[in-house]
């Protein structure tokens, strides 16, 4: 059986990575590609930490257990998701779409200046294989903030978004992600992503036939 392909997305909040991942999932399903949408599931640890924080009458769990410990806990949640959800689906031939890659977790550790960021990055990169296609939805921070404000669900600090964006840009170059201009319309962004994915899948199918 041919192993499935791992397609991941990265970007700041407000970049539209989850939206585009959802669009791609529907497109691939409609095109009869076996596809699985891997939701990031850090609810288990998050709920435990939130309950503990409430009992201690604190506001943020990161203030209670420290930034380094918080990000390490989230890292192990992400690794669990990869080893028990993403990898098994790839092994049975499903193409797996991840709306927020493990590299976003690494970027968060760098954002918060965690002293254990090297350990966090080592865990992710040594235990999880790189995605076959990794899209960076590139949206300048000022536009991302505008979108977040228009969404009206939550708020973000522009300075934090700018720092996070800068970290992701460096990682984009280091790991050779595919840059997608996220300032265009949703349909235009989706069309660009689908063109790349379709070309990739077609080439892989041709190569598989040649090998067999």
Secondary structure as the mmCIF struct_conf table of DSSP 4:
data_model
#
loop_
_struct_conf.conf_type_id
_struct_conf.id
_struct_conf.beg_label_comp_id
_struct_conf.beg_label_asym_id
_struct_conf.beg_label_seq_id
_struct_conf.end_label_comp_id
_struct_conf.end_label_asym_id
_struct_conf.end_label_seq_id
HELX_LH_PP_P HELX_LH_PP_P1 UNK A 2 UNK A 4
STRN STRN1 UNK A 6 UNK A 10
TURN_TY1_P TURN_TY1_P1 UNK A 13 UNK A 14
BEND BEND1 UNK A 15 UNK A 15
HELX_RH_AL_P HELX_RH_AL_P1 UNK A 17 UNK A 30
TURN_TY1_P TURN_TY1_P2 UNK A 31 UNK A 32
STRN STRN2 UNK A 35 UNK A 38
HELX_RH_AL_P HELX_RH_AL_P2 UNK A 43 UNK A 55
TURN_TY1_P TURN_TY1_P3 UNK A 56 UNK A 57
BEND BEND2 UNK A 59 UNK A 59
HELX_RH_AL_P HELX_RH_AL_P3 UNK A 61 UNK A 65
HELX_RH_AL_P HELX_RH_AL_P4 UNK A 67 UNK A 81
HELX_RH_PI_P HELX_RH_PI_P1 UNK A 82 UNK A 86
HELX_RH_AL_P HELX_RH_AL_P5 UNK A 87 UNK A 91
TURN_TY1_P TURN_TY1_P4 UNK A 92 UNK A 93
STRN STRN3 UNK A 95 UNK A 98
BEND BEND3 UNK A 99 UNK A 100
HELX_RH_AL_P HELX_RH_AL_P6 UNK A 102 UNK A 111
TURN_TY1_P TURN_TY1_P5 UNK A 112 UNK A 113
TURN_TY1_P TURN_TY1_P6 UNK A 115 UNK A 116
HELX_RH_AL_P HELX_RH_AL_P7 UNK A 117 UNK A 127
BEND BEND4 UNK A 128 UNK A 128
HELX_LH_PP_P HELX_LH_PP_P2 UNK A 129 UNK A 131
BEND BEND5 UNK A 132 UNK A 132
STRN STRN4 UNK A 133 UNK A 138
HELX_RH_AL_P HELX_RH_AL_P8 UNK A 141 UNK A 151
BEND BEND6 UNK A 153 UNK A 153
HELX_RH_AL_P HELX_RH_AL_P9 UNK A 158 UNK A 175
TURN_TY1_P TURN_TY1_P7 UNK A 176 UNK A 176
HELX_LH_PP_P HELX_LH_PP_P3 UNK A 177 UNK A 177
STRN STRN5 UNK A 178 UNK A 181
TURN_TY1_P TURN_TY1_P8 UNK A 182 UNK A 183
BEND BEND7 UNK A 184 UNK A 184
HELX_RH_AL_P HELX_RH_AL_P10 UNK A 186 UNK A 211
#
